[in-house]
Amino acid sequence: MELCNEIVIRGLLERHGFRFSRSMGQNFLIDPSIPAAIAEASGADEGCGVLEIGPGIGPLTAELAKRAGKVVSIELDRALLPVLAETVGDLPNVEIVPGDALRLDLERLIAEKFQGLTPMVCANLPYNITTPVLTKLAGIPSLTALTVLIQKEAAQRFTAPQGSPEIGAFPLQLQYRMETELLFDVEPECFLPQPKVTSTVLRCVRRQQPAVAVRDEALFQKVLKGAFLLRRKTLSNSLASALPQFSKEEIQAAIAECGLPATVRGEALSLAEFAALTEALGNRS
């Protein structure tokens, strides 16, 4: 079955009585070159177990199945389950798991489904869950790489240079754990229905060691998040609201100890500077 042929797709969906859900961010690929290119970019081979989130009708699933040892696809919309049974149900190395990726215990699922395989993620992610699902995936140490098709604006934000105005807490957390790279754009006309924005394939490869060394990982993560709690405020004011265990004077002293100006904002800091600030604060706890 041609899973990227618009006529075939419309007939398939009509036969199953399927209606697109805007709230679920459903946009199916209709350019056959795109699923193949994404699957190839993932680096999946027979030694890999690929976790896919939001398979839709399965064009990327089918391409991944040609390459990976096993593909496990999580689908939230139960109306798509009989569709997927028809399109990829006969593929022996594909398993469809009904459920919400944001609620499932993905770490446990990966351990159960991919024994003896190298786990990775490859997915055409719904726009509306991009940040929360990537936050969850980046925090799973066993996942070696994430190759995802997401909104271009989000992809650019996630790969923004450290110390730039576009950076935020999650991009820094992602870059702390992974090396990020923008691969290629996918135009709106490649989807059914067409989104109003361009999409981009983002690839994240887990670092063997985090980008910077920190002694107190928990505090480091709190400092990263806290630095952007009040984005329009100075770093000291934002951290004072986020870290009640430290007085504002202690925070200001730690900032000065790191050689940073008193009026600095969180987006101006690199990961190395956040690590130094965490160390300075930790010495005051």
Phi, psi and chi 1 to 4 in degrees:
 res  aa     phi    psi   chi1   chi2   chi3   chi4
   1 MET       -  134.6 -174.5 -179.8  -65.9      -
   2 GLU   -82.4   96.8  -62.1  177.4   71.1      -
   3 LEU   -79.0   -2.0  -63.9 -178.5      -      -
   4 CYS  -117.6   13.4  -72.9      -      -      -
   5 ASN   -90.5  118.8 -177.7  -52.7      -      -
   6 GLU   -59.4  -38.8 -174.4  172.6  -11.6      -
   7 ILE   -65.0  -43.4  -63.8  174.8      -      -
   8 VAL   -63.4  -43.4  172.0      -      -      -
   9 ILE   -61.4  -47.4  -67.8  172.5      -      -
  10 ARG   -62.6  -40.1  -69.7 -172.3 -177.3  -83.4
  11 GLY   -65.4  -42.4      -      -      -      -
  12 LEU   -60.8  -47.8  172.5   70.0      -      -
  13 LEU   -68.1  -37.8  -61.4 -178.6      -      -
  14 GLU   -66.0  -39.6 -176.1  177.0  -11.4      -
  15 ARG   -61.6  -33.0 -171.0  164.2   65.6 -108.2
  16 HIS   -96.5    3.6  -74.0  -84.5      -      -
  17 GLY    65.7   30.8      -      -      -      -
  18 PHE   -85.5  140.2  175.6   82.1      -      -
  19 ARG  -125.8  136.0  -63.9  -67.6 -179.4  -91.9
  20 PHE   -63.0  142.2  -73.7   98.4      -      -
  21 SER  -110.1  113.6  169.2      -      -      -
  22 ARG   -64.9  -35.8 -178.6  174.0  -64.6 -178.8
  23 SER   -65.4  -24.7   65.0      -      -      -
  24 MET   -92.6   -0.4  -69.1 -172.0 -175.4      -
  25 GLY    62.6   43.4      -      -      -      -
  26 GLN   -86.4  116.9  -68.3  170.4  -29.2      -
  27 ASN  -138.6  111.1  -58.5   93.0      -      -
  28 PHE   -92.9  138.7  -60.8  162.9      -      -
  29 LEU   -72.2  135.4  -72.5  163.6      -      -
  30 ILE  -122.4    7.1   57.2  172.7      -      -
  31 ASP  -105.6  110.4 -177.7  -24.9      -      -
  32 PRO   -63.1  -19.8   22.7  -32.9      -      -
  33 SER   -74.1  -23.3   68.5      -      -      -
  34 ILE   -72.4  -51.4  -56.9  -58.9      -      -
  35 PRO   -57.0  -39.7  -23.6   34.1      -      -
  36 ALA   -64.4  -41.7      -      -      -      -
  37 ALA   -66.6  -39.1      -      -      -      -
  38 ILE   -67.2  -45.6  -63.3  172.3      -      -
  39 ALA   -61.5  -40.7      -      -      -      -
  40 GLU   -66.0  -41.0 -169.2   64.4   25.6      -
  41 ALA   -65.5  -24.8      -      -      -      -
  42 SER   -66.4  -23.7   75.0      -      -      -
  43 GLY    78.0   11.8      -      -      -      -
  44 ALA   -65.9  140.0      -      -      -      -
  45 ASP  -142.2 -172.0   58.4   28.2      -      -
  46 GLU   -62.7  -18.9  -67.7 -177.7   -4.7      -
  47 GLY   -89.8    4.9      -      -      -      -
  48 CYS  -110.2  147.4  -63.5      -      -      -
  49 GLY  -110.3  123.3      -      -      -      -
  50 VAL  -108.0  125.9 -178.9      -      -      -
  51 LEU   -95.2  123.7 -179.9   69.0      -      -
  52 GLU  -115.3  138.7 -177.7 -172.3   19.7      -
  53 ILE  -119.4  124.0  -64.7  168.4      -      -
  54 GLY    74.8   62.6      -      -      -      -
  55 PRO   -71.2  -16.6   26.8  -36.2      -      -
  56 GLY    66.4 -118.9      -      -      -      -
  57 ILE  -100.6   -0.2   63.1  171.1      -      -
  58 GLY   101.8   17.2      -      -      -      -
  59 PRO   -65.6  -41.1   24.2  -34.3      -      -
  60 LEU   -71.7  -37.5  178.5   56.8      -      -
  61 THR   -54.4  -47.4  -44.3      -      -      -
  62 ALA   -64.7  -38.8      -      -      -      -
  63 GLU   -67.9  -39.9  -70.8  -66.6  -21.8      -
  64 LEU   -65.4  -37.4  -70.0  168.4      -      -
  65 ALA   -63.8  -26.7      -      -      -      -
  66 LYS   -70.1  -21.2  -64.6  175.7 -176.2  178.1
  67 ARG  -112.5  -40.9  -62.7  163.4  171.2   80.4
  68 ALA   -88.3  159.7      -      -      -      -
  69 GLY   -68.6  -37.7      -      -      -      -
  70 LYS  -153.5  145.2 -175.7  171.3 -175.7  179.6
  71 VAL  -125.1  126.2 -179.6      -      -      -
  72 VAL  -116.0  118.9  173.1      -      -      -
  73 SER  -113.1  125.3  -59.2      -      -      -
  74 ILE   -96.8  122.8  -59.9  172.2      -      -
  75 GLU  -124.4  123.3  179.9   51.5   62.0      -
  76 LEU   -79.0  -39.0  174.4   61.5      -      -
  77 ASP   -80.5  107.8 -169.7  -12.2      -      -
  78 ARG   -66.2  -19.4  -69.2 -171.1  171.1  -87.2
  79 ALA   -66.9  -19.8      -      -      -      -
  80 LEU   -88.6  -12.6  -78.0  170.9      -      -
  81 LEU   -61.5  -45.9  -61.9 -178.7      -      -
  82 PRO   -67.2  -28.7   19.2  -30.5      -      -
  83 VAL   -65.0  -47.5  178.5      -      -      -
  84 LEU   -64.9  -33.5  -73.2  163.6      -      -
  85 ALA   -61.5  -35.1      -      -      -      -
  86 GLU   -77.7  -39.1  179.0  177.3  -17.9      -
  87 THR   -84.9  -37.6   58.7      -      -      -
  88 VAL  -129.4    6.6  -61.2      -      -      -
  89 GLY   -63.8  -22.4      -      -      -      -
  90 ASP   -92.2    2.7   61.3  -16.0      -      -
  91 LEU   -83.2  117.6  -61.2  176.9      -      -
  92 PRO   -66.5  -23.2   24.0  -33.6      -      -
  93 ASN  -103.8   20.1   60.3  -20.7      -      -
  94 VAL  -116.9  133.9  170.4      -      -      -
  95 GLU  -129.3  129.2 -179.9  177.1   -9.9      -
  96 ILE   -97.8  126.9  -55.0  -60.9      -      -
  97 VAL  -113.3  113.2  174.7      -      -      -
  98 PRO   -70.7  139.1  -12.6   27.4      -      -
  99 GLY   150.4  177.3      -      -      -      -
 100 ASP  -102.4  117.3 -175.3  -16.4      -      -
 101 ALA   -60.6  -25.9      -      -      -      -
 102 LEU   -78.4  -17.1  -67.7  174.5      -      -
 103 ARG  -106.3  -25.9  -64.3  178.3  179.1  -87.2
 104 LEU   -69.5  151.9  -69.6  171.5      -      -
 105 ASP   -81.8   88.8 -175.3  -18.2      -      -
 106 LEU   -67.1  -35.1  -63.3 -175.3      -      -
 107 GLU   -62.3  -42.2 -163.0  157.2    4.9      -
 108 ARG   -68.7  -41.9  179.8  177.5  178.1 -178.5
 109 LEU   -59.7  -44.6 -178.8   71.2      -      -
 110 ILE   -62.0  -44.0  -70.5  164.4      -      -
 111 ALA   -63.0  -37.5      -      -      -      -
 112 GLU   -75.8  -41.3  -70.3  177.0   -9.1      -
 113 LYS   -88.0  -23.9  -57.2  -64.5 -174.7 -178.5
 114 PHE  -117.5   37.5  -63.5  142.4      -      -
 115 GLN   -62.0  128.3  -67.3 -176.7   30.5      -
 116 GLY    81.2    1.2      -      -      -      -
 117 LEU  -117.0  156.5  -62.2  171.5      -      -
 118 THR   -86.8  114.8  -59.7      -      -      -
 119 PRO   -79.5  140.2   -8.4   24.7      -      -
 120 MET  -149.6  172.0   60.1  174.4   56.4      -
 121 VAL  -120.4  139.5  168.0      -      -      -
 122 CYS  -145.5  123.3 -174.0      -      -      -
 123 ALA  -160.6  151.9      -      -      -      -
 124 ASN   -95.3   92.5  171.3   17.3      -      -
 125 LEU   -77.3  137.7  -72.5 -179.9      -      -
 126 PRO   -58.9  135.0  -23.4   34.1      -      -
 127 TYR   -56.5  -36.0  -69.0  154.5      -      -
 128 ASN   -74.3   -8.3   58.2  -24.9      -      -
 129 ILE  -120.9   12.7   63.8  166.7      -      -
 130 THR   -54.4  -57.6  -64.3      -      -      -
 131 THR   -66.1  -49.1  -62.5      -      -      -
 132 PRO   -62.5  -38.1   15.8  -27.8      -      -
 133 VAL   -73.8  -37.1   79.0      -      -      -
 134 LEU   -68.5  -34.7  -78.2 -179.8      -      -
 135 THR   -59.1  -44.9  -60.1      -      -      -
 136 LYS   -66.3  -44.4 -173.6  170.9 -176.5  177.5
 137 LEU   -67.7  -41.0  -65.7  171.1      -      -
 138 ALA   -63.4  -25.2      -      -      -      -
 139 GLY   -85.5    3.4      -      -      -      -
 140 ILE  -100.5  104.7  -60.1  175.7      -      -
 141 PRO   -59.4  -28.6  -21.7   33.1      -      -
 142 SER   -72.6  -18.6   62.7      -      -      -
 143 LEU   -77.7  117.7  -72.1  172.4      -      -
 144 THR   -81.9  -28.0   58.0      -      -      -
 145 ALA  -156.8  151.7      -      -      -      -
 146 LEU  -126.4  121.5  -43.8  174.4      -      -
 147 THR  -121.5  109.6  -53.6      -      -      -
 148 VAL  -134.3  142.7  -68.9      -      -      -
 149 LEU   -95.1  115.8  179.6   59.0      -      -
 150 ILE  -137.9  175.8   60.3  175.7      -      -
 151 GLN   -61.6  136.3 -173.4  173.7  -23.1      -
 152 LYS   -57.9  -41.9 -176.9  174.0 -177.3  177.0
 153 GLU   -59.4  -41.9 -178.2 -178.3  -12.6      -
 154 ALA   -66.6  -43.4      -      -      -      -
 155 ALA   -60.1  -40.6      -      -      -      -
 156 GLN   -66.7  -36.7  -69.5  175.0  -32.8      -
 157 ARG   -67.5  -40.1 -171.5  168.5   65.9 -109.6
 158 PHE   -68.3  -23.7  -62.9  157.2      -      -
 159 THR  -107.3   12.4   55.8      -      -      -
 160 ALA   -59.9  144.4      -      -      -      -
 161 PRO   -62.0  142.8  -19.9   31.8      -      -
 162 GLN   -61.5  137.8  -63.7  171.8   30.9      -
 163 GLY    86.3    5.2      -      -      -      -
 164 SER   -97.6  158.4   68.2      -      -      -
 165 PRO   -61.9  -21.8  -22.6   33.6      -      -
 166 GLU   -82.4  -12.3  -64.5   78.9   19.8      -
 167 ILE   -73.0  155.7 -156.7   69.9      -      -
 168 GLY  -148.3 -175.4      -      -      -      -
 169 ALA   -63.4  -49.4      -      -      -      -
 170 PHE   -66.5  -44.8  173.9   65.2      -      -
 171 PRO   -54.6  -38.4  -29.3   37.0      -      -
 172 LEU   -68.3  -40.6  -76.1  170.7      -      -
 173 GLN   -62.9  -39.6  -69.7  170.8  -34.3      -
 174 LEU   -66.2  -46.0 -174.0   63.7      -      -
 175 GLN   -69.3  -24.5  -66.5  175.5   29.1      -
 176 TYR   -65.2  -39.3  168.9   69.2      -      -
 177 ARG   -94.8  -25.8  -64.3 -172.8  173.3  102.7
 178 MET  -138.4  154.6  -63.7 -174.4  149.4      -
 179 GLU   -89.3  127.7  -64.4  179.4    2.3      -
 180 THR  -111.7  146.3   60.0      -      -      -
 181 GLU  -150.1  134.6  179.6 -175.5    7.0      -
 182 LEU   -86.0  127.8  -58.6  179.1      -      -
 183 LEU   -97.8  -63.5  -62.2 -174.3      -      -
 184 PHE  -158.0  156.8   56.7   88.7      -      -
 185 ASP   -89.1  155.4  -68.8  -14.8      -      -
 186 VAL  -129.3  118.9 -179.9      -      -      -
 187 GLU   -76.0  157.3  -60.6  -58.1  -36.1      -
 188 PRO   -56.1  -34.0  -26.5   34.7      -      -
 189 GLU   -69.3   -5.3   55.4  -93.4   26.8      -
 190 CYS   -84.4    0.1  -64.7      -      -      -
 191 PHE  -121.5  157.0  -64.7   91.5      -      -
 192 LEU  -130.2  120.5  176.6   72.2      -      -
 193 PRO   -69.5  165.2   27.1  -33.7      -      -
 194 GLN   -76.0  126.6  -72.6 -169.5   21.8      -
 195 PRO   -73.2  168.8   27.9  -33.3      -      -
 196 LYS   -90.5    1.8  -63.3  179.5  179.8  179.6
 197 VAL  -131.8  161.2  -63.8      -      -      -
 198 THR   -81.5  147.5  -61.0      -      -      -
 199 SER  -109.7  163.0  -58.2      -      -      -
 200 THR  -141.3  143.2  -64.1      -      -      -
 201 VAL   -87.4  121.0  176.5      -      -      -
 202 LEU  -108.4  131.2  168.5   69.4      -      -
 203 ARG  -117.7  130.1 -179.4  160.1  167.3   77.4
 204 CYS  -124.6  124.6  -51.9      -      -      -
 205 VAL  -113.9  128.0  177.6      -      -      -
 206 ARG   -66.4  133.0 -168.8  167.2  -59.6  -81.4
 207 ARG   -72.8  148.0  -58.6  175.7 -174.2  -86.8
 208 GLN   -64.9  -34.8  -68.9 -172.6  -11.8      -
 209 GLN  -132.3  148.0  -62.5  -66.8  -26.7      -
 210 PRO   -54.7  158.6  -25.6   34.8      -      -
 211 ALA   -60.1  -31.7      -      -      -      -
 212 VAL  -135.4  153.1  -67.2      -      -      -
 213 ALA   -88.8  131.7      -      -      -      -
 214 VAL  -134.0  144.5  -66.2      -      -      -
 215 ARG   -83.2  -37.9  -75.0 -164.6  -57.8  170.6
 216 ASP  -113.9   92.0 -170.2  -24.7      -      -
 217 GLU   -60.3  -42.7  172.6   80.1   21.3      -
 218 ALA   -62.5  -44.8      -      -      -      -
 219 LEU   -66.7  -39.5  179.0   58.5      -      -
 220 PHE   -57.9  -44.8  177.4   69.3      -      -
 221 GLN   -66.0  -37.3  -65.3  -63.3  -24.1      -
 222 LYS   -66.8  -37.3  -71.0  178.3 -179.0  177.7
 223 VAL   -66.8  -43.2  169.6      -      -      -
 224 LEU   -58.8  -49.4  -79.9 -177.9      -      -
 225 LYS   -65.7  -43.8  -68.6  179.6 -177.9  178.3
 226 GLY   -64.7  -29.2      -      -      -      -
 227 ALA   -64.3  -22.7      -      -      -      -
 228 PHE  -113.9   11.2  -62.4   90.6      -      -
 229 LEU   -62.5  -44.6  179.6   64.4      -      -
 230 LEU  -117.5   82.2  -56.0  174.3      -      -
 231 ARG   -60.3  -32.5 -168.2  170.2 -176.7  111.8
 232 ARG   -86.5   -2.0  -64.0 -177.6 -179.5  179.4
 233 LYS   -98.4  169.5  -59.8  -68.5 -174.8  179.8
 234 THR   -68.5  161.5   62.7      -      -      -
 235 LEU   -58.4  -41.3  176.9   60.9      -      -
 236 SER   -64.6  -40.6   60.2      -      -      -
 237 ASN   -68.2  -40.6  -77.0  -28.2      -      -
 238 SER   -66.2  -44.1 -168.1      -      -      -
 239 LEU   -68.9  -31.9  -71.8  178.7      -      -
 240 ALA   -63.7  -33.4      -      -      -      -
 241 SER   -77.2  -32.7  -63.5      -      -      -
 242 ALA   -87.3  -26.6      -      -      -      -
 243 LEU  -122.4   77.7  -56.7  173.4      -      -
 244 PRO   -65.0  -14.3   23.5  -33.4      -      -
 245 GLN   -72.8  -12.6   66.8  -92.0   41.7      -
 246 PHE  -114.9  140.3  -61.4  103.5      -      -
 247 SER   -74.6  161.0   68.0      -      -      -
 248 LYS   -63.3  -33.8 -170.7  170.4 -176.5  179.6
 249 GLU   -64.9  -39.9  -69.4   72.1   23.5      -
 250 GLU   -64.7  -40.7  -72.3  176.7  -43.6      -
 251 ILE   -64.9  -44.4  -68.4  170.1      -      -
 252 GLN   -63.2  -39.0  -70.3  172.2  -28.6      -
 253 ALA   -66.6  -38.7      -      -      -      -
 254 ALA   -66.0  -40.3      -      -      -      -
 255 ILE   -62.6  -44.4  -69.9  171.8      -      -
 256 ALA   -64.8  -38.8      -      -      -      -
 257 GLU   -60.2  -30.3 -177.3 -179.4  -41.6      -
 258 CYS   -84.7    3.5  -65.8      -      -      -
 259 GLY    76.2   21.5      -      -      -      -
 260 LEU   -99.2  147.0  -61.0  168.2      -      -
 261 PRO   -67.1  151.2   20.1  -29.7      -      -
 262 ALA   -61.9  -27.6      -      -      -      -
 263 THR   -95.6   10.0   57.0      -      -      -
 264 VAL   -62.9  147.7   70.5      -      -      -
 265 ARG  -107.7  158.8  -62.8  177.1 -174.4  -90.5
 266 GLY   -56.7  -37.5      -      -      -      -
 267 GLU   -67.6  -13.4   61.0  -97.0   26.5      -
 268 ALA   -82.5  -12.2      -      -      -      -
 269 LEU   -91.0  145.2  -86.6   65.4      -      -
 270 SER   -88.0  170.4   65.7      -      -      -
 271 LEU   -60.3  -38.1  -78.3  169.9      -      -
 272 ALA   -62.9  -38.9      -      -      -      -
 273 GLU   -71.1  -36.1  -72.2  169.4  -36.0      -
 274 PHE   -65.3  -37.0  -87.3  114.5      -      -
 275 ALA   -64.2  -42.9      -      -      -      -
 276 ALA   -64.6  -38.8      -      -      -      -
 277 LEU   -66.6  -39.8  179.4   57.3      -      -
 278 THR   -61.0  -42.8  -58.9      -      -      -
 279 GLU   -63.0  -42.3 -178.3   73.0   11.0      -
 280 ALA   -64.7  -39.4      -      -      -      -
 281 LEU   -70.5  -40.7  -73.2  169.9      -      -
 282 GLY   -59.8  -32.0      -      -      -      -
 283 ASN   -71.1  -11.9  -68.9  -25.4      -      -
 284 ARG  -103.4   -0.8  -72.9  167.6  169.7   78.4
 285 SER   -89.6      -   60.5      -      -      -
